[in-house]
Amino acid sequence: MTKAGLLALMGQALHDFDGPLGVAVSGGGDSLAALSLAAASAPQRLQAATVDHRLRAESAAEAARVGEICAQLSIPHQVLVWHHQTVTGNLQDQARQARYDLLAEWAQGRGLQAVLLGHTAEDQAECLLMGLARAAGLDGLAGMRPRFQHNSVTFLRPLLTARRADLRQYLTGQGLAWIDDPSNDDDRFTRVRFRKAMAALAPLGLTVETLAASAQHLAQARQAMDQSLQQAFRKIGREQAGALFLDHAGLAKLPPELQRRMIAAALRWISGTPHGPRGPALARALQSVLAGRDATLHGARLRPRRDQIQITRESKAIAHHQTPTGQLWDHRWHLTGPHAPDLHLAALGADGLRLCPEWRDLGLAREVLIVLPAVWRGDELVAAPLVRTETDWQASCRSFDLFILSH
């Protein structure tokens, strides 16, 4: 792909945005190319951030090098540090989650309309192969979305159809040198092993282009399924006070795949996590609620009540969640009001609900209300904007209807 083609890709992705934009830059060839192309497509309104995961000794120096490149391009740059203890379990998954959390917080603080990422056709092909190895369904095989939401921030992947070699050729022409991350060749990581396996598959016709094209076709099927899911929710469901209410009979009449997707999407929206529960656990929960039994899964509580299924945040999952008032709470709640250093956000809880005697007038179950966000000063309840009338504070979260199409 030529320079003109790459610029056209970037321009098309940014067409809907006229405000300030961010770009995540590690210093590697993919993200550096995204930075340069975005700077050419959206001059004077670009900011950059580098996440230093503190996993390699060289990471601080690499982040500083990105800062130097940004200075040459007159682009403001900030280093976001992942402060962590010893990481156990899936290192790459935890680092990825931390990276998106940090970038989303940075974007919100800067008032950015979207954050650009440098994923390429190679990344898309790798995702498809990894999904096949997991025997994944449609969502796992459809690859990465060109646009998605994380913590209410829009992320864009404008270069998903571009080849890595073309981006490096473009950078060479611009006189920009990228940093090669040694972890990209470390066979301890699953993605690296799949990346190397693609070279053996190419002679069989399983090239980056064909794999990425297959992922794109599956993504179109996923989009159609998401639209069907949205239409089904509008018929059998409603959203209120951060909870979902599904008509029991209506859910039972849906095709099994739409039933599964409805509950999976509900659990992701309620919990604010990027991934849903594993298939067997999801199937058991769905079977339970259709049979009229309660289920708890993925930080959410599913409770059949009369003719509907009520899905709320699990109170234990947020019992210790506290954040400053100016930050996102529990991955999905925005509160606006007179922020102050001595205030914090936490669940309303049973103690807070007792201070809101009018809660019964709302017609909502107690378990729906105690998991809602409230403003606290120490142990003093300052505001409960979704439970009682407040003059200074408002609370909102992204609607489930829109979430269906954006995740």
The 8 nearest C-alpha neighbors of each residue, nearest first, counted from 0:
[[1, 4, 165, 5, 2, 161, 162, 3],
 [0, 2, 4, 3, 5, 165, 169, 6],
 [1, 3, 5, 4, 6, 169, 0, 165],
 [4, 2, 6, 1, 5, 7, 0, 8],
 [3, 5, 7, 1, 2, 6, 0, 8],
 [6, 4, 8, 2, 7, 3, 1, 9],
 [5, 7, 9, 3, 8, 4, 10, 36],
 [6, 8, 4, 10, 5, 9, 11, 3],
 [9, 7, 5, 11, 6, 10, 157, 4],
 [8, 10, 6, 12, 7, 11, 157, 13],
 [11, 9, 7, 13, 12, 8, 40, 14],
 [10, 12, 14, 8, 9, 13, 7, 157],
 [13, 11, 9, 10, 157, 14, 8, 15],
 [14, 12, 10, 16, 11, 15, 9, 17],
 [13, 15, 11, 12, 16, 10, 17, 9],
 [14, 16, 13, 17, 12, 11, 18, 10],
 [17, 15, 13, 14, 18, 112, 113, 20],
 [16, 18, 15, 19, 14, 13, 112, 20],
 [19, 17, 16, 112, 20, 44, 111, 113],
 [20, 18, 44, 111, 45, 112, 21, 17],
 [21, 19, 45, 111, 113, 112, 114, 44],
 [22, 20, 114, 46, 47, 45, 115, 113],
 [21, 23, 115, 47, 114, 24, 116, 34],
 [24, 22, 48, 116, 47, 49, 115, 25],
 [25, 23, 30, 49, 26, 31, 48, 22],
 [24, 26, 49, 27, 30, 23, 50, 62],
 [25, 27, 178, 24, 65, 31, 177, 30],
 [28, 26, 178, 177, 25, 29, 30, 179],
 [27, 29, 177, 31, 30, 32, 167, 26],
 [30, 28, 117, 32, 31, 27, 33, 166],
 [29, 31, 117, 33, 24, 32, 28, 27],
 [32, 30, 34, 28, 33, 29, 26, 27],
 [31, 33, 35, 29, 34, 30, 166, 28],
 [34, 32, 30, 36, 31, 117, 35, 37],
 [35, 33, 31, 37, 32, 36, 38, 30],
 [36, 34, 38, 32, 37, 33, 31, 39],
 [35, 37, 39, 33, 38, 34, 32, 6],
 [36, 38, 40, 34, 39, 35, 41, 33],
 [39, 37, 42, 35, 41, 36, 40, 34],
 [38, 40, 36, 37, 41, 42, 35, 6],
 [39, 41, 37, 38, 10, 42, 36, 9],
 [42, 40, 38, 37, 39, 44, 43, 45],
 [43, 41, 38, 44, 39, 40, 45, 37],
 [42, 44, 45, 41, 38, 74, 73, 19],
 [45, 43, 19, 42, 41, 20, 18, 46],
 [44, 46, 20, 21, 19, 43, 74, 42],
 [45, 47, 21, 75, 74, 76, 20, 22],
 [48, 46, 76, 22, 21, 23, 75, 77],
 [47, 49, 77, 23, 76, 78, 24, 22],
 [48, 50, 78, 24, 25, 23, 79, 62],
 [49, 51, 79, 80, 78, 52, 98, 48],
 [50, 52, 80, 53, 58, 79, 81, 49],
 [51, 53, 81, 54, 50, 80, 94, 58],
 [54, 52, 51, 55, 58, 81, 80, 56],
 [53, 55, 52, 56, 58, 51, 57, 81],
 [56, 54, 57, 58, 53, 52, 59, 51],
 [55, 57, 58, 54, 59, 53, 60, 61],
 [58, 56, 55, 60, 59, 61, 53, 54],
 [57, 59, 61, 55, 60, 56, 51, 62],
 [60, 58, 62, 61, 57, 63, 51, 56],
 [59, 61, 63, 62, 58, 57, 64, 56],
 [60, 62, 64, 58, 63, 59, 57, 65],
 [63, 61, 65, 59, 64, 60, 49, 58],
 [62, 64, 66, 60, 61, 65, 59, 67],
 [65, 63, 61, 67, 66, 62, 60, 68],
 [66, 64, 68, 62, 67, 63, 26, 69],
 [65, 67, 63, 69, 64, 68, 76, 70],
 [68, 66, 70, 64, 65, 69, 71, 63],
 [69, 67, 71, 65, 70, 66, 72, 64],
 [70, 68, 74, 72, 66, 71, 67, 73],
 [69, 71, 73, 67, 72, 68, 74, 66],
 [72, 70, 68, 69, 73, 67, 74, 66],
 [71, 73, 69, 70, 74, 68, 38, 35],
 [74, 72, 70, 71, 69, 75, 43, 68],
 [73, 75, 69, 72, 46, 70, 76, 45],
 [76, 74, 46, 47, 73, 69, 77, 70],
 [75, 77, 47, 48, 66, 46, 74, 69],
 [76, 78, 48, 79, 49, 47, 75, 66],
 [77, 79, 49, 48, 50, 80, 62, 51],
 [80, 78, 50, 49, 51, 77, 101, 81],
 [81, 79, 51, 50, 82, 52, 78, 53],
 [80, 82, 52, 83, 51, 53, 79, 97],
 [83, 81, 80, 84, 53, 52, 51, 97],
 [84, 82, 81, 85, 86, 53, 52, 80],
 [83, 85, 86, 82, 87, 81, 53, 54],
 [84, 86, 87, 83, 54, 90, 88, 82],
 [87, 85, 84, 90, 88, 83, 93, 89],
 [88, 86, 85, 89, 90, 93, 84, 91],
 [87, 89, 90, 86, 93, 92, 91, 85],
 [88, 90, 92, 91, 93, 87, 86, 94],
 [91, 89, 93, 92, 88, 94, 86, 87],
 [90, 92, 94, 93, 89, 95, 188, 96],
 [91, 93, 95, 89, 94, 90, 96, 97],
 [94, 92, 96, 90, 95, 91, 97, 89],
 [93, 95, 91, 97, 92, 96, 98, 90],
 [96, 94, 98, 92, 93, 97, 91, 99],
 [95, 97, 93, 99, 98, 94, 100, 92],
 [96, 98, 100, 94, 95, 99, 101, 93],
 [99, 97, 95, 101, 96, 100, 94, 102],
 [98, 100, 102, 96, 101, 97, 103, 95],
 [101, 99, 97, 103, 98, 102, 104, 96],
 [102, 100, 104, 98, 99, 103, 97, 105],
 [101, 103, 105, 99, 104, 100, 106, 98],
 [104, 102, 106, 100, 105, 101, 152, 99],
 [103, 105, 101, 107, 102, 106, 108, 100],
 [104, 106, 102, 108, 103, 107, 101, 109],
 [107, 105, 103, 111, 109, 108, 104, 110],
 [106, 108, 110, 104, 109, 105, 103, 111],
 [107, 109, 105, 106, 110, 104, 111, 103],
 [110, 108, 106, 107, 111, 105, 19, 104],
 [109, 111, 107, 108, 106, 112, 19, 105],
 [112, 110, 106, 19, 20, 109, 113, 21],
 [111, 113, 20, 19, 18, 110, 153, 16],
 [114, 112, 153, 20, 154, 111, 21, 152],
 [113, 115, 21, 154, 22, 20, 155, 153],
 [114, 116, 22, 155, 154, 156, 21, 23],
 [117, 115, 156, 23, 118, 155, 22, 30],
 [116, 118, 30, 29, 33, 156, 158, 119],
 [119, 117, 159, 116, 122, 156, 158, 29],
 [118, 120, 159, 122, 121, 158, 161, 162],
 [119, 121, 160, 159, 123, 122, 161, 162],
 [122, 120, 124, 119, 123, 207, 125, 162],
 [121, 123, 125, 119, 120, 124, 118, 126],
 [122, 124, 120, 126, 121, 125, 211, 142],
 [125, 123, 211, 210, 121, 127, 126, 122],
 [124, 126, 122, 128, 127, 123, 129, 121],
 [127, 125, 129, 123, 124, 128, 142, 130],
 [126, 128, 140, 130, 124, 125, 129, 142],
 [129, 127, 131, 125, 130, 126, 132, 124],
 [130, 128, 132, 126, 131, 127, 125, 133],
 [129, 131, 127, 135, 133, 139, 128, 140],
 [132, 130, 134, 128, 133, 129, 135, 127],
 [131, 133, 129, 130, 134, 128, 135, 127],
 [134, 132, 130, 135, 131, 129, 139, 128],
 [135, 133, 131, 132, 130, 136, 139, 129],
 [136, 134, 139, 130, 133, 131, 140, 137],
 [135, 137, 139, 138, 140, 134, 130, 131],
 [136, 138, 140, 139, 141, 221, 135, 217],
 [139, 137, 141, 140, 136, 221, 142, 135],
 [138, 140, 135, 130, 136, 137, 141, 142],
 [141, 139, 127, 137, 130, 142, 138, 214],
 [142, 140, 218, 214, 217, 138, 139, 137],
 [143, 141, 140, 214, 126, 123, 127, 139],
 [142, 144, 123, 145, 141, 126, 159, 122],
 [143, 145, 146, 147, 142, 156, 218, 406],
 [146, 144, 156, 155, 157, 143, 147, 159],
 [147, 145, 155, 144, 154, 156, 153, 148],
 [148, 146, 405, 154, 406, 153, 144, 149],
 [147, 149, 153, 152, 151, 154, 405, 406],
 [148, 150, 152, 151, 153, 147, 103, 99],
 [149, 151, 330, 152, 331, 103, 148, 100],
 [150, 152, 149, 148, 331, 153, 397, 103],
 [153, 151, 149, 148, 150, 103, 154, 113],
 [154, 152, 148, 113, 147, 114, 149, 151],
 [153, 155, 114, 147, 113, 146, 115, 148],
 [156, 154, 146, 115, 145, 157, 116, 114],
 [155, 157, 145, 116, 158, 115, 118, 159],
 [156, 158, 12, 9, 159, 155, 8, 145],
 [159, 157, 161, 119, 160, 156, 118, 117],
 [160, 158, 119, 120, 161, 118, 157, 156],
 [159, 161, 120, 158, 119, 162, 211, 157],
 [162, 160, 158, 120, 119, 159, 163, 0],
 [163, 161, 165, 164, 120, 119, 166, 121],
 [162, 164, 166, 165, 119, 167, 161, 29],
 [163, 165, 167, 166, 162, 168, 169, 161],
 [166, 164, 168, 162, 163, 167, 0, 169],
 [165, 167, 169, 163, 168, 164, 32, 170],
 [168, 166, 170, 164, 169, 165, 28, 171],
 [167, 169, 165, 171, 166, 170, 164, 172],
 [168, 170, 166, 172, 167, 171, 165, 2],
 [171, 169, 173, 167, 175, 172, 168, 174],
 [170, 172, 174, 168, 173, 169, 175, 167],
 [171, 173, 169, 170, 174, 168, 175, 167],
 [174, 172, 170, 171, 175, 169, 35, 168],
 [173, 175, 171, 172, 170, 176, 169, 177],
 [176, 174, 170, 173, 171, 177, 172, 68],
 [177, 175, 174, 178, 170, 171, 28, 31],
 [176, 178, 28, 27, 26, 175, 179, 31],
 [177, 179, 27, 26, 180, 28, 176, 61],
 [178, 180, 27, 181, 177, 28, 183, 26],
 [179, 181, 182, 183, 178, 27, 184, 26],
 [182, 180, 183, 184, 179, 185, 178, 55],
 [181, 183, 185, 184, 180, 188, 191, 186],
 [182, 184, 181, 185, 180, 191, 179, 188],
 [185, 183, 182, 181, 191, 186, 180, 192],
 [186, 184, 182, 187, 183, 188, 191, 181],
 [185, 187, 188, 192, 191, 184, 189, 182],
 [188, 186, 185, 189, 191, 192, 182, 184],
 [187, 189, 186, 191, 190, 185, 192, 91],
 [188, 190, 192, 191, 193, 187, 186, 129],
 [189, 191, 193, 192, 188, 194, 125, 129],
 [192, 190, 194, 193, 189, 188, 186, 184],
 [193, 191, 195, 189, 194, 190, 186, 196],
 [192, 194, 196, 190, 195, 191, 125, 197],
 [195, 193, 191, 192, 196, 197, 190, 125],
 [194, 196, 192, 193, 197, 198, 191, 199],
 [197, 195, 193, 198, 194, 199, 192, 200],
 [198, 196, 200, 199, 195, 194, 201, 193],
 [197, 199, 196, 201, 200, 195, 194, 202],
 [200, 198, 197, 196, 201, 202, 195, 203],
 [201, 199, 197, 205, 203, 198, 202, 196],
 [200, 202, 206, 205, 204, 203, 198, 199],
 [203, 201, 204, 200, 199, 205, 206, 198],
 [204, 202, 201, 200, 205, 206, 199, 198],
 [205, 203, 201, 202, 206, 200, 209, 210],
 [206, 204, 201, 200, 203, 209, 210, 207],
 [207, 205, 201, 209, 208, 204, 210, 200],
 [206, 208, 210, 124, 209, 121, 211, 120],
 [207, 209, 211, 206, 210, 212, 120, 124],
 [210, 208, 212, 206, 211, 207, 205, 213],
 [209, 211, 124, 213, 207, 212, 208, 206],
 [210, 212, 124, 214, 208, 213, 209, 123],
 [213, 211, 215, 209, 214, 210, 208, 216],
 [214, 212, 216, 210, 215, 211, 209, 217],
 [213, 215, 141, 211, 217, 212, 216, 142],
 [214, 216, 218, 212, 213, 217, 211, 219],
 [217, 215, 213, 219, 218, 214, 212, 220],
 [216, 218, 141, 220, 214, 219, 215, 221],
 [217, 219, 141, 221, 215, 216, 220, 214],
 [220, 218, 222, 216, 217, 221, 223, 215],
 [219, 221, 217, 223, 218, 222, 224, 216],
 [222, 220, 218, 224, 219, 223, 225, 217],
 [221, 223, 225, 219, 224, 220, 218, 226],
 [222, 224, 220, 226, 221, 225, 227, 219],
 [223, 225, 221, 227, 222, 226, 228, 220],
 [226, 224, 228, 222, 227, 223, 404, 221],
 [225, 227, 229, 223, 228, 224, 222, 230],
 [228, 226, 224, 230, 225, 229, 231, 223],
 [227, 229, 225, 231, 226, 230, 224, 232],
 [228, 230, 226, 232, 231, 227, 225, 400],
 [231, 229, 227, 233, 228, 232, 226, 234],
 [230, 232, 228, 234, 229, 233, 227, 235],
 [233, 231, 236, 229, 235, 234, 230, 228],
 [232, 234, 230, 231, 236, 235, 229, 237],
 [235, 233, 231, 232, 236, 230, 249, 237],
 [236, 234, 246, 232, 249, 245, 233, 231],
 [237, 235, 245, 232, 244, 233, 234, 246],
 [236, 238, 244, 243, 239, 245, 233, 235],
 [237, 239, 243, 242, 244, 241, 240, 236],
 [238, 240, 242, 241, 243, 237, 244, 363],
 [241, 239, 242, 385, 238, 367, 371, 368],
 [240, 242, 239, 238, 243, 396, 311, 371],
 [243, 241, 311, 239, 240, 310, 238, 367],
 [242, 244, 238, 310, 309, 237, 239, 245],
 [243, 245, 309, 237, 236, 308, 307, 238],
 [246, 244, 236, 308, 307, 235, 247, 243],
 [245, 247, 307, 249, 235, 248, 236, 250],
 [248, 246, 307, 250, 249, 306, 308, 245],
 [247, 249, 251, 250, 246, 252, 306, 307],
 [248, 250, 246, 252, 251, 247, 235, 253],
 [249, 251, 247, 253, 252, 248, 246, 258],
 [250, 252, 248, 249, 253, 247, 289, 258],
 [253, 251, 249, 250, 248, 254, 255, 258],
 [252, 254, 250, 251, 258, 257, 255, 249],
 [253, 255, 257, 256, 258, 252, 251, 250],
 [256, 254, 258, 257, 259, 253, 251, 252],
 [257, 255, 259, 258, 254, 260, 253, 261],
 [258, 256, 260, 259, 254, 255, 261, 253],
 [259, 257, 255, 261, 256, 260, 253, 250],
 [260, 258, 256, 257, 262, 261, 263, 255],
 [259, 261, 257, 263, 262, 258, 264, 256],
 [262, 260, 258, 264, 259, 263, 257, 265],
 [261, 263, 265, 259, 264, 260, 266, 258],
 [264, 262, 260, 266, 265, 261, 275, 259],
 [263, 265, 267, 261, 266, 262, 260, 268],
 [266, 264, 262, 268, 263, 267, 269, 261],
 [267, 265, 269, 263, 264, 268, 270, 262],
 [268, 266, 264, 270, 272, 265, 275, 269],
 [267, 269, 265, 271, 266, 270, 264, 399],
 [268, 270, 266, 267, 271, 312, 265, 299],
 [271, 269, 267, 272, 268, 298, 266, 299],
 [270, 272, 330, 268, 267, 269, 331, 273],
 [271, 273, 267, 270, 274, 275, 268, 330],
 [274, 272, 267, 271, 275, 149, 406, 96],
 [275, 273, 272, 267, 276, 271, 277, 263],
 [274, 276, 267, 263, 277, 266, 273, 272],
 [277, 275, 281, 297, 278, 280, 274, 263],
 [278, 276, 280, 279, 281, 275, 282, 274],
 [277, 279, 281, 280, 282, 276, 283, 275],
 [280, 278, 282, 281, 277, 283, 276, 284],
 [281, 279, 283, 282, 278, 277, 284, 276],
 [280, 282, 278, 284, 279, 283, 276, 285],
 [281, 283, 279, 285, 280, 284, 278, 286],
 [284, 282, 286, 280, 281, 285, 287, 279],
 [285, 283, 287, 281, 286, 282, 294, 280],
 [284, 286, 282, 287, 288, 283, 281, 289],
 [285, 287, 283, 289, 284, 288, 282, 290],
 [288, 286, 292, 284, 290, 285, 289, 283],
 [287, 289, 291, 292, 290, 285, 286, 293],
 [288, 290, 286, 291, 287, 285, 251, 247],
 [289, 291, 287, 288, 292, 286, 285, 303],
 [292, 290, 288, 289, 303, 287, 293, 302],
 [293, 291, 288, 287, 290, 303, 294, 302],
 [294, 292, 302, 301, 288, 303, 287, 291],
 [293, 295, 301, 284, 300, 287, 296, 292],
 [296, 294, 300, 299, 301, 293, 298, 297],
 [295, 297, 299, 298, 300, 294, 284, 276],
 [296, 298, 299, 276, 266, 270, 295, 275],
 [299, 297, 313, 316, 296, 270, 312, 300],
 [298, 300, 312, 313, 296, 297, 311, 295],
 [301, 299, 295, 313, 311, 310, 312, 294],
 [302, 300, 310, 294, 293, 309, 295, 299],
 [301, 303, 293, 309, 308, 304, 300, 310],
 [302, 304, 308, 291, 307, 288, 309, 293],
 [305, 303, 307, 308, 306, 302, 309, 291],
 [304, 306, 307, 303, 308, 247, 291, 246],
 [307, 305, 247, 304, 246, 308, 248, 303],
 [308, 306, 246, 247, 245, 304, 305, 303],
 [307, 309, 303, 245, 302, 244, 247, 304],
 [308, 310, 244, 302, 301, 243, 303, 307],
 [311, 309, 301, 243, 300, 242, 302, 244],
 [312, 310, 242, 300, 299, 367, 313, 309],
 [311, 313, 299, 269, 300, 314, 298, 370],
 [312, 314, 299, 300, 298, 316, 315, 311],
 [313, 315, 316, 317, 370, 318, 312, 369],
 [316, 314, 318, 317, 313, 298, 319, 312],
 [317, 315, 313, 314, 298, 318, 312, 319],
 [318, 316, 320, 319, 315, 314, 346, 313],
 [317, 319, 315, 316, 320, 314, 346, 348],
 [318, 320, 317, 321, 345, 316, 315, 346],
 [321, 319, 317, 345, 318, 322, 329, 346],
 [322, 320, 345, 344, 319, 343, 323, 328],
 [321, 323, 344, 343, 324, 328, 326, 320],
 [324, 322, 343, 325, 326, 344, 342, 321],
 [323, 325, 343, 344, 326, 338, 342, 322],
 [324, 326, 323, 338, 327, 334, 335, 322],
 [327, 325, 324, 323, 328, 322, 333, 104],
 [326, 328, 333, 332, 330, 331, 329, 325],
 [329, 327, 332, 330, 331, 326, 322, 333],
 [328, 330, 331, 332, 327, 271, 320, 317],
 [331, 329, 271, 150, 328, 327, 332, 272],
 [330, 332, 396, 329, 150, 271, 328, 327],
 [333, 331, 396, 328, 327, 395, 329, 330],
 [334, 332, 395, 327, 394, 396, 335, 328],
 [335, 333, 394, 393, 332, 395, 336, 392],
 [336, 334, 393, 392, 394, 333, 337, 325],
 [335, 337, 392, 391, 338, 334, 393, 324],
 [336, 338, 339, 391, 335, 392, 324, 325],
 [339, 337, 324, 336, 325, 342, 340, 335],
 [338, 340, 342, 341, 337, 324, 343, 323],
 [341, 339, 342, 338, 323, 343, 324, 325],
 [340, 342, 339, 376, 343, 377, 323, 375],
 [343, 341, 376, 339, 340, 375, 324, 323],
 [344, 342, 323, 324, 375, 322, 374, 321],
 [345, 343, 374, 322, 321, 324, 373, 323],
 [344, 346, 321, 373, 372, 320, 347, 343],
 [347, 345, 372, 370, 348, 371, 373, 369],
 [346, 348, 351, 369, 373, 371, 372, 370],
 [349, 347, 369, 346, 351, 350, 370, 352],
 [348, 350, 352, 351, 369, 353, 347, 365],
 [351, 349, 353, 352, 348, 354, 347, 369],
 [352, 350, 347, 354, 353, 348, 349, 380],
 [351, 353, 349, 355, 354, 350, 348, 347],
 [352, 354, 351, 355, 350, 356, 349, 348],
 [353, 355, 352, 351, 356, 350, 380, 357],
 [354, 356, 352, 353, 357, 358, 387, 351],
 [357, 355, 358, 354, 353, 359, 352, 387],
 [356, 358, 359, 355, 360, 387, 361, 386],
 [359, 357, 360, 356, 361, 355, 386, 387],
 [358, 360, 361, 357, 362, 363, 356, 364],
 [359, 361, 358, 362, 357, 363, 356, 386],
 [362, 360, 359, 363, 358, 357, 386, 364],
 [361, 363, 360, 359, 364, 358, 365, 357],
 [364, 362, 361, 365, 367, 359, 368, 358],
 [365, 363, 367, 366, 362, 368, 359, 361],
 [364, 366, 368, 367, 369, 363, 352, 358],
 [367, 365, 364, 368, 369, 370, 311, 314],
 [368, 366, 365, 364, 369, 311, 370, 363],
 [367, 369, 365, 371, 370, 366, 364, 386],
 [368, 370, 348, 347, 366, 371, 349, 367],
 [371, 369, 346, 368, 314, 347, 348, 367],
 [370, 372, 368, 346, 369, 347, 373, 367],
 [373, 371, 346, 345, 347, 344, 370, 383],
 [372, 374, 383, 347, 345, 344, 346, 382],
 [375, 373, 344, 382, 381, 343, 380, 383],
 [376, 374, 380, 381, 343, 379, 342, 377],
 [377, 375, 342, 379, 378, 341, 343, 380],
 [376, 378, 379, 375, 342, 341, 343, 380],
 [379, 377, 376, 375, 380, 381, 351, 350],
 [380, 378, 376, 377, 375, 381, 374, 351],
 [381, 379, 375, 382, 374, 378, 376, 351],
 [380, 382, 375, 374, 379, 376, 383, 373],
 [383, 381, 374, 373, 384, 380, 389, 392],
 [382, 384, 373, 386, 385, 387, 374, 372],
 [385, 383, 393, 389, 386, 387, 382, 392],
 [386, 384, 383, 387, 394, 240, 371, 393],
 [387, 385, 383, 384, 358, 388, 368, 355],
 [386, 388, 384, 383, 385, 389, 355, 357],
 [387, 389, 384, 390, 386, 385, 383, 382],
 [390, 388, 384, 391, 392, 387, 382, 383],
 [389, 391, 392, 388, 393, 384, 336, 382],
 [392, 390, 336, 389, 337, 393, 335, 382],
 [393, 391, 336, 335, 389, 384, 390, 334],
 [392, 394, 335, 384, 334, 336, 395, 391],
 [395, 393, 334, 333, 384, 335, 385, 332],
 [396, 394, 333, 332, 334, 393, 397, 331],
 [395, 397, 332, 331, 333, 398, 394, 241],
 [396, 398, 399, 331, 395, 151, 402, 401],
 [399, 397, 400, 401, 402, 396, 238, 241],
 [398, 400, 402, 401, 403, 397, 268, 238],
 [399, 401, 398, 402, 403, 229, 232, 404],
 [402, 400, 403, 399, 398, 404, 405, 397],
 [403, 401, 399, 405, 404, 400, 406, 398],
 [402, 404, 401, 400, 405, 406, 399, 229],
 [405, 403, 402, 401, 225, 406, 226, 222],
 [404, 406, 402, 147, 403, 148, 401, 146],
 [405, 147, 404, 402, 403, 148, 273, 144]]
